[in-house]
């Protein structure tokens, strides 16, 4: 397995290089720049040229990319123009909050998706199965930003049960862990409700296919209880699509976190990316894109390794 892991890491190097090149090119060909944002109404061609020269943005793109890539190899993600501090320090401050949000959503979504998928597969084509399917499709079609607005309107405005945004009460001088959890509930619920539909449908389909296999019929013929057959024999072999989705869904979860963190004013990587995009702060944007690319590759690698744990027949 160690050899397989090393091979996958080596194969990911060209992928990451392509991601950085494409991201660097796309961000720099967009009209505007950090100088225009910094100067605002005082922007003149002379001042813009002076700031671009001081930031090294007047060089050819391939030279700028080479300098940035050399710094990246050395572990330096650059300096954030709009925050006047290193990108690494900004990521170190905001990444843990996003990881808490995303990991919480992944765990809850997987647990609920497994319960819903198994329940629907065990009662396929029943009225209850069709009713749950209608709700699942409704959530699947609902835009994330609209779902967030609805949650805020109901639980923060109408019922006043939960805060509408942030990570703590600004009027509380000593916010504790309970305050953080209360502020986490709505953005996590929004991300969970947006990811459950796809995962539960995949698991339902996989469970239905697995339950007609010969070994499942043999387990039923032996007189085993239906719950034992479902969870001990069918479920384990039906988790492969969910494992694959968990690895491939990291970019989607982070992009979803961008919208959710903006709606709920949750200070994480998504809100940082949104603010940096408005300020044309290229080092922050490139640092976040690179980090998400690395996390995606690591997620795919972990998904492949978990495959071997779920099915011992797989050889690396």
C-alpha positions as a printed Julia matrix, in Angstrom:
316×3 Matrix{Float64}:
   0.0     0.0     0.0
   2.93    2.35    0.67
   4.13    1.94   -2.91
   0.65    2.64   -4.24
   0.4     5.78   -2.08
   3.75    7.1    -3.33
   2.75    6.43   -6.94
  -0.53    8.31   -6.49
   1.29   11.26   -4.91
   3.75   11.37   -7.82
   0.88   11.23  -10.3
  -0.81   14.15   -8.56
   2.15   16.49   -9.13
   1.34   17.19  -12.83
  -2.31   17.6   -11.89
  -1.5    20.21   -9.26
   0.85   21.97  -11.67
  -1.92   22.19  -14.25
  -4.37   23.49  -11.63
  -1.98   26.25  -10.56
  -1.19   27.26  -14.15
  -4.84   27.45  -15.19
  -5.89   29.27  -12.01
  -3.04   31.77  -12.34
  -3.93   32.51  -15.96
  -7.68   32.86  -15.38
  -7.27   35.18  -12.4
  -4.84   37.5   -14.19
  -6.81   37.85  -17.43
  -9.9    39.12  -15.59
 -10.27   42.89  -16.09
  -9.22   45.06  -13.18
  -6.59   44.48  -10.54
  -5.61   45.15   -6.93
  -4.31   48.64   -7.78
  -7.75   49.79   -8.96
  -9.37   48.43   -5.8
  -6.76   50.04   -3.52
  -6.99   53.47   -5.13
 -10.75   53.57   -5.67
 -11.89   56.94   -7.01
  -8.32   58.25   -6.88
  -7.12   55.75   -9.47
  -5.13   57.22  -12.33
  -3.1    55.4   -14.97
   0.13   56.69  -13.43
  -0.74   55.56   -9.89
  -2.01   52.18  -11.13
   1.22   51.63  -13.06
   3.27   52.6   -10.01
   1.45   50.14   -7.72
   1.6    47.35  -10.32
   5.33   47.94  -10.6
   5.79   47.77   -6.82
   3.76   44.53   -6.65
   5.52   42.98   -9.63
   2.31   42.84  -11.66
   3.84   44.64  -14.63
   6.03   41.65  -15.48
   5.03   39.05  -18.1
   2.64   36.42  -16.79
   5.1    33.55  -17.18
   7.65   35.38  -15.02
   5.03   36.17  -12.38
   3.95   32.53  -12.4
   7.52   31.29  -12.09
   8.19   33.57   -9.1
   4.96   32.53   -7.41
   5.58   28.81   -8.08
   9.11   29.04   -6.65
   7.72   30.65   -3.51
   5.02   27.97   -3.31
   7.62   25.18   -3.42
   9.37   26.9    -0.52
   6.1    26.94    1.45
   5.44   30.65    0.93
   1.97   31.49   -0.44
   2.76   35.17   -0.79
   1.61   38.4     0.82
  -2.02   39.52    0.9
  -2.33   43.06   -0.45
  -5.68   43.86    1.13
  -4.92   42.4     4.59
  -1.27   43.44    4.86
  -0.17   40.04    6.15
   0.98   36.71    4.79
  -1.5    34.44    3.04
  -0.34   31.54    5.21
  -1.37   33.36    8.39
  -4.79   34.17    6.92
  -5.33   30.55    5.89
  -4.14   29.36    9.29
  -6.76   31.59   10.92
  -9.71   30.76    8.65
  -9.09   27.15    7.58
  -9.92   25.55   10.97
 -13.34   27.23   10.97
 -14.15   25.98    7.48
 -12.87   22.5     8.33
 -15.17   22.41   11.37
 -18.1    23.41    9.16
 -17.28   21.01    6.31
 -16.34   18.01    8.48
 -19.45   18.46   10.61
 -21.58   18.56    7.46
 -19.84   15.49    5.99
 -20.33   13.38    9.13
 -23.98   14.34    9.61
 -24.77   14.05    5.9
 -23.24   10.58    5.64
 -25.06    9.3     8.7
 -28.41   10.66    7.52
 -27.8     9.53    3.93
 -27.08    5.99    5.12
 -30.24    5.9     7.23
 -32.41    7.35    4.46
 -30.85    5.21    1.71
 -31.18    1.95    3.65
 -34.72    2.81    4.73
 -35.82    3.57    1.16
 -34.1     0.49   -0.26
 -35.8    -1.74    2.31
 -39.19   -0.25    1.38
 -38.66    0.47   -2.28
 -41.66    1.43   -4.41
 -43.78    1.97   -1.31
 -45.73    5.17   -0.63
 -43.23    6.17    2.02
 -40.37    5.64   -0.44
 -42.09    7.85   -3.02
 -42.84   10.5    -0.39
 -39.22   10.67    0.75
 -38.12   10.81   -2.9
 -40.28   13.9    -3.46
 -38.66   15.65   -0.48
 -35.18   14.6    -1.63
 -35.74   15.95   -5.14
 -37.14   19.18   -3.69
 -33.99   19.71   -1.61
 -31.79   18.67   -4.54
 -33.35   21.32   -6.79
 -33.26   24.11   -4.21
 -30.34   26.57   -4.62
 -28.03   26.79   -1.63
 -28.36   30.56   -1.24
 -32.18   30.31   -1.25
 -32.09   27.54    1.36
 -29.85   29.68    3.54
 -32.21   32.65    3.28
 -35.16   30.43    4.24
 -33.33   29.05    7.29
 -32.41   32.56    8.43
 -35.97   33.8     7.91
 -37.5    30.95    9.91
 -35.06   30.19   12.73
 -33.29   33.54   13.17
 -35.93   36.14   12.27
 -39.35   34.59   12.88
 -38.61   32.2    15.75
 -35.45   33.91   17.05
 -34.04   30.54   18.1
 -30.61   30.8    16.49
 -28.24   33.61   15.46
 -28.29   34.62   11.8
 -24.53   34.75   11.25
 -21.02   35.1    12.58
 -19.29   32.74   14.99
 -20.02   34.54   18.25
 -22.13   37.29   19.75
 -20.23   40.59   19.32
 -21.87   41.91   22.52
 -20.55   38.97   24.56
 -17.04   39.75   25.88
 -16.32   36.07   26.61
 -18.08   33.88   24.05
 -17.73   30.21   24.86
 -18.01   26.91   23.02
 -21.8    26.89   23.31
 -22.01   30.23   21.5
 -19.83   28.87   18.68
 -22.06   25.78   18.35
 -25.18   27.94   18.19
 -23.68   30.02   15.38
 -22.56   26.84   13.57
 -26.0    25.17   13.46
 -27.59   27.14   10.61
 -24.64   27.12    8.14
 -23.99   23.42    8.89
 -27.68   22.6     8.42
 -27.71   24.45    5.11
 -24.68   22.49    3.87
 -26.13   19.2     5.15
 -29.5    19.7     3.47
 -27.72   20.52    0.23
 -25.59   17.34    0.21
 -27.94   14.69    1.63
 -30.13   14.32   -1.51
 -27.36   13.19   -3.85
 -25.67   10.88   -1.35
 -28.89    9.22   -0.19
 -30.0     8.56   -3.78
 -26.68    6.97   -4.64
 -26.84    4.75   -1.56
 -30.45    3.77   -2.26
 -29.58    2.67   -5.78
 -26.5     0.81   -4.58
 -28.46   -0.94   -1.84
 -31.18   -2.04   -4.28
 -28.53   -3.5    -6.62
 -26.76   -5.25   -3.75
 -29.9    -6.79   -2.26
 -30.51   -8.89   -5.38
 -27.03  -10.45   -5.28
 -26.67  -14.16   -4.61
 -24.9   -13.81   -1.27
 -27.73  -11.61    0.05
 -30.32  -14.17   -1.09
 -28.27  -16.88    0.6
 -28.26  -14.9     3.84
 -32.06  -14.6     3.64
 -32.31  -18.35    2.91
 -30.32  -19.11    6.05
 -33.07  -17.48    8.09
 -31.1   -14.41    9.19
 -33.06  -11.44   10.36
 -33.76   -8.77    7.77
 -31.89   -6.11    9.77
 -28.83   -8.37    9.95
 -28.87   -8.94    6.21
 -29.32   -5.23    5.52
 -26.62   -3.85    7.77
 -24.08   -6.68    7.96
 -24.2    -8.07    4.42
 -25.72   -5.49    2.07
 -24.72   -2.14    3.55
 -20.96   -2.69    3.66
 -20.82   -3.57   -0.03
 -23.12   -0.66   -0.89
 -20.88    1.99    0.63
 -18.54    2.18   -2.37
 -20.46    5.0    -4.13
 -20.6     6.96   -0.88
 -16.85    6.57   -0.38
 -16.21    7.78   -3.93
 -18.52   10.77   -3.46
 -16.85   11.69   -0.18
 -13.5    12.03   -1.94
 -14.85   13.8    -5.02
 -17.21   16.09   -3.13
 -14.53   18.11   -1.33
 -14.34   20.8    -4.07
 -18.13   21.01   -4.12
 -18.3    21.29   -0.35
 -15.72   24.07   -0.3
 -17.46   25.92   -3.11
 -20.75   25.45   -1.28
 -19.06   26.75    1.86
 -18.15   29.9    -0.09
 -21.82   30.69   -0.67
 -22.91   29.58    2.8
 -20.18   31.49    4.62
 -21.04   34.61    2.64
 -24.76   34.3     3.45
 -24.2    33.62    7.15
 -21.16   35.92    7.43
 -19.21   32.93    8.74
 -15.5    33.88    8.84
 -13.91   30.97    7.03
 -12.13   30.18    3.78
 -15.23   30.8     1.69
 -15.78   34.31    3.02
 -12.05   35.0     2.72
 -12.12   33.89   -0.92
 -15.16   36.06   -1.66
 -13.55   39.13   -0.1
 -10.27   38.48   -1.9
 -12.1    38.12   -5.23
 -13.74   41.52   -4.71
 -10.35   43.06   -3.89
  -8.53   41.22   -6.74
  -6.1    39.9    -4.12
  -4.35   37.32   -6.31
  -2.11   35.7    -3.64
  -5.11   34.83   -1.45
  -7.1    33.47   -4.38
  -4.21   31.35   -5.64
  -3.4    30.12   -2.14
  -6.98   28.97   -1.52
  -7.3    27.35   -4.97
  -4.01   25.49   -4.43
  -5.08   24.34   -0.98
  -8.45   23.09   -2.24
  -6.68   21.25   -5.05
  -4.38   19.53   -2.57
  -7.31   18.6    -0.33
  -9.17   17.17   -3.35
  -6.23   14.96   -4.3
  -5.8    13.84   -0.69
  -9.55   13.11   -0.47
  -9.43   10.95   -3.6
  -6.41    9.09   -2.23
  -8.13    8.45    1.09
 -11.24    7.23   -0.76
  -9.12    4.69   -2.66
  -7.47    3.52    0.55
 -10.84    3.12    2.29
 -11.91    0.96   -0.67
  -9.31   -1.57    0.39
 -10.64   -1.59    3.93
 -14.22   -2.12    2.77
 -13.32   -4.84    0.25
 -10.25   -6.97    1.12
 -10.29   -8.37   -2.42
  -8.89   -5.07   -3.73
  -5.14   -5.14   -4.21
  -3.1    -1.97   -4.43
